[in-house]
Amino acid sequence: MPSNKHSGWLRLAAAVIALAPTMVPAQTVTGQIQTDRQKGRALARQVCAECHAVRRQGGRSPNGEAPSFASVAATPGMNELALGVFFQTSHRNMPNIIFTPDQMREVTAYILSLKR
């Protein structure tokens, strides 16, 4: 269960999902999806792991206020659109990391690959 400090962005993501008339089309090329996941995993380990547990079995995040990527992936309704909104919204308790569109797609593919 996410902490109260993170429930705000989760509610925002859920609201965007509920209000979105269409979903972002999923990529259909398996090789591209796999490459995105691999690049996303490498980027997450390089940029995000200082605060977040980024592995599927990563346990607790180094920063107790940062949710693990596995818990983000397990959030009901979590999808590409919700993560896209999250990455493009500033957050008070996070550094201002700016991902390129390709990097957002890659990290999103990696996070969503952690769904059970």
N, C-alpha and C positions, 0 to 999 in steps of 0.2 A: 504494500500500500504506500503510495507516495506521501511524502511529508506535506504539511500545510504550506510550506514555503514553495513547493513545486506544483501544488494543485492548481494554482492560478493559470499557469501556461497550459496545463493539461485540460482545464475547462475551456480555455481559449481554443485549443486545437479541436476539442469535441464540438464546440459551437461552429467552427468553420466547416467541419465535416457535415454537420447537420444542415447548414445553410447552403452548402455548395450544390448547385444544380447538376453538375457532372463531375465525374472523377477524372483525374489526370490519367491518360492512357498509359498502361504498363508497357514496358519494353518487351518485345517478343523474342529477341535474339538472345538465346541462352548464353552464348559466349560473351556478349557485351555485358550482360547482367553479372556474370561471374567475374569479369575484369573489374567492373565497378565495385563489387563487393571487396575484392582484393585491394584495390586502391583505397577504398573507404576504410578498410581495416588498418592499413598502413598509416593513413592520415589520422585516424582516431588514436592510434598508439603514439603518434608523434605530437599531436596538438591537444588531444582531449584527455589523455590518460593521466595528466598531472592532477586532475580533479575527479574524473569519472572512472569507474571500473568499466573497461571497454570490452572485455572478453565475456563470452557466454557464461562461463563459470568464474567470473572475475571476483565474486564476493562483494565486499563493501568497497565503496569508492574511497579514494584517499582523502577527499574532502567530504566529510559527513553530510553536508548539505546538498551534494551533487548526486542525482540519481544514477544508478548503474545503467548502462546501455541496455542490458537485458530487461530491466524493469521498465524502461521507456518503451521498448519493443512490445512488452506484454500489456501495455496500457490499452484498454478497450477502445477500439476505433482508430488506433494508431496506423497511419498509412503515409504514403508519399506526400499527400496534400498537407496533412497535419504537421509533418516534419518540415516541409517547405515553409509553412507559416512560422514555425518555431525558429528556424534558422534566419528568417528575415525580420525577426522582432528582437529589439534590444531587451536585455534582462539585467536587472539591477545587480544580481549576485554573480554575474559571469563577466569574464573579460570580453571586450568588444572584438571578437574574432569574426572576420569577414571572409566567407568562403566564396569562391567563384561558382558559377552555376554548375560546372562539372564537378567540383568538389562537393557541393551540396548533394548532387545526384549520387555520388560515390558513397559519401557517409550515410546518406539515407538508405541506399541499397544494403550497406553493411548492417546498420541498425535493424532494418526490417528482416535481415537474414537471421537475426537472433530470436525471432518469434518461435515459440514452441509449437 
